[in-house]
Amino acid sequence: MQLHRIQGYIQTMYLAEYPDKLMLLDGASRADISHLKDFIEHQLHRSFSDLKLVVVTHMHPDHAGGAHKLRDLTGCKVLAAKREQPWYSGIDGWLMHLTDLMLARWMANRMRKPKRNLWYSRKLKPDIELIDGECIPGFEDWQVLETLGHTDRDLSVYHPEQDVLYVADLMVQVKKHLIAPFPIFHPNQYRQSLKRVFEMNPQCLLLAHGGEVIFDEKAYQHILNTAPAKPMTHWRVTKVKAKGLWIALFRRKSAKIKPDE
């Protein structure tokens, strides 16, 4: 197995190559599809249809956005965590999906990337659903690990033989520091996931945002010390900002009507 690292639109993609098949370790974004196709056909000199499996680690635009389209184009299967309900369910889910698309657009703009269509269905239709510790069908040398916290369905992908672990958005690298991602829906589970990865101590740890990193004691403690103790979600941030705005407006109004001394 050879693992290729491909710089995507706003994240890094990882493609596992075998003599007769390819597996994408995450669903990428819709904007990544043409670049991935070009890499497979012109760098690897292989057919795009050699892509047999796409893992979706969670439902955000840069991890699930390309999955359905890649299946349409190549006939590959899509794998995700086994869950009863879609991540973006109901009215709240619809709003959160739009917010996540806007966040992805904002990130692309900060990275000075050209505008691309990132739209994708908020309801994933996987062909394969796995739970923690199960091997990936057709790629049995890999297994999925549930590393929850960022969302309720985060998967990491582990290759025991080569001791390679891809943790998607469990952590991100910003200015040479590893930090918790946004959002964090389940802080306690998030800390448990961090502990699990730290104790695994893989020879190669790969991130969607940061590439290969060293996750030593110092880095581990830094994330623990800076990660939110309470849920840090879209709605909580909006609520906090709205509360701050109302307080500021109230104080401003009070200052205006305060009688002169």
N, C-alpha and C positions, 0 to 999 in steps of 0.2 A: 504494500500500500504506500502510495506517495501522496502527500498532502500539499496542495497548492494554495498559496495565499494570494488573493485577488483584491485589489483596492476597489471597493464599490462606490456608490454614489455618496452615501454618508456613513458607511460602515465597511468593515473588512469582511470579505467572503472567504470561506474555506471549502475547497473542493477535493474530495478523496478520490484518487484515481487507481483503478485496477485494470488488468489487461482487457477485461470484457465489460466493464461498467464504471459508472461515476456516481458519486453521492455528494450532494450539496448539504453542508452541515447546518444551514439555516436558510429560511425562505427568501431572504433578500428583499429588495424593494422592486416595484414595477420598473423603476428607472434603471435597474441593474441588468435587465434581461438581455438587451442587445449586446452589452459589454461581456456578459458571461458567454453568450453564444459565440461572439468573436474570439474569446479566449479558447474555448473548446475546439473550435474549428480551425483557427489559425496558429494558435500556440501549441496545442496538443495534437493537432492534425487528426481530429476525430469527428465523428458525426455527433450532432447535437442530441440525437436520439439515444446516444450512449448514456445520457443522464437518466438513471433508473429510479432515483429516490431523492426527495427533498424533505429535509427535516424542518419543521416549524417549531422553534424553541418557545415562542410566545407570540401574541397577536399584534404587536406593534408594526407600523408600516415598513420598517427596514428589516423585519424578520419574518413577516408573513405576506407582505405585499406582492411578491412575485410568484407565490406558490401555485395558485390556480392557473395563471397564464403559462407557467413553465410546464404544468401538466398538459395543458391544451396543445402546446407546441411540440412536446417530446414524448408524451405518453407515460411520463414518469409517475410514480406513486408519491403521495404526500403523507407524511407522518407527523403526528402531534400527540400531546399528552391526552390521556383519557379523562374526559370531563363530561358531566351531564348537560351543562348549560354553556352556550357560547359566551365568550368573554364580553363582547359588546352586545348584551341583551337588553331589551326594553328601551325606553326613552333615554334613560341615563347612559346606556351603552351607546346609543346613537350619537348623543352629544359628546361622549368621551372619544368615540371614533373620529369625529370631526376635529376635536381638540388635538388628538394625537397626529392627525394629518397636518394640522397647522404647526405643531411642534417640529415635525420632520421638515416641513418647508422652512421654518425658521433656522433650523440647524444647517440645512443646505445653503441658505443665504449667508450664514456666518462663515461657512467654509468657502464662500464665493463660487458656489456651483451654479451652473445654468438651471433655469427653471425646467422641471420635468413633471410629467403627469404621474402622480403617486397614488391615485385613487385605486382602491381594491375593496372587495366585499368584506363587510364586517363579520360575516358568518363563514368560517372555514369549514370545508367539507373534506376531512382527511380520509384517506383510504386505510390507514393503519393508525390505531391508537394504542399507546403503550403506557405502562406504569413503571414506577421506580425500579431500576435494576434489570429490566428486561432487555434482551438482545434485539438488535434491529434485524428484521427478516430480510434475507438476501445479503446482509452485511453483518454476519453474526460475530465478527471480530470487534464490533462496536456495541456499546450498550448505552441506554439513556438513564440519567440520574435526575431526580426531581430536586431542583435547587430553588425553592419557592421564596417569595418575599417581594420581588419586583412586581409580580402579578401572582395569581393563584395557580398558574400552570406552567411555570418556567422549567424548561428542560435544559440540562447540560448533556454533552455527548462525549463519551469516554472510550478510548482505545487502550485496553489494558496492556496489550503486548508491547506497544511503543510508549506507554504511559503518557499519552496525550489527552488533555482534557480541554474541551471548548465550553466555556461557561456563558457565552452570549452576553447578556447585560447584567450579570450578577455584580459586576463592578466595571467601572470605566476609568480610563486614564486621562487625567487632566493636568497639564503642566507637570508631568513626571510623577504625579501622585495618584494613587488608586483611591477612588471615592465611591460611595454608593450612588446608584443611578437615580433618576427621577422617572416615575413615581416609586414610592415604597408603600405598597398596600398592606403588607403584613410584616411589621418590624421584627417580631419575635421569630417568625419563620425565617426571615432574612438573616438574622444572626446565626441561627442554626445551620443555614446553608453555607454561610461563610466559614463557620467552624468545621463543617464537613469537608469543604474544599481544602482548608488549611491543613487539616489532619491527614488528608490524602497525600498532600505534598507531591503533586505530579511533576514529572521531569519537565514537561512542557505544558504551560497554562496559556490558553489563547482566549482573547477577548474580541468582541465585535467592535469595540471602540478602544483601541490601544494595542492591538496585535499581541505578540508574545510578551509576557511580563513575569517579573519575579515577585512571588507572593510570600515574602518572609515574615518573621515575627513583627518587625517594625511596620510593614505595610498592613498586616492584619490588625494590629492595634490601632493604627491610624483610622482605618475604616470603622472599627468598632466605636472609636471615640467621636467620630464625626457623623455617623449614620443616625438618622432620626429615631427617637425612642417611641414616637407616636406615628400613626399613618401619615404619610406625606403624599397626598393625592391631588389631582386636579381641583376637586371641589374644596378640599381643605385649604389649599393655597388661595383659591378665589375668595373663600369665606374670610380668611385672615386679612387679605388685602382689602376686601370690602369693609370689614370692621375698622381697619386702620383709616380708611378714607372717611368713613362716617365720623369717627372720633376727631379727625383733623378738621372736618367741616364744622362739627359742633363747637370745637374750640375757637375756630375762626369766627363763627357767628356770635359766640359768647363774648369774644374780645371786642366785637364791633358794637354790641349793645351795652357794654359795661359803662356805667356813668363815670364822668370825670371826677377825680378826687379833688 
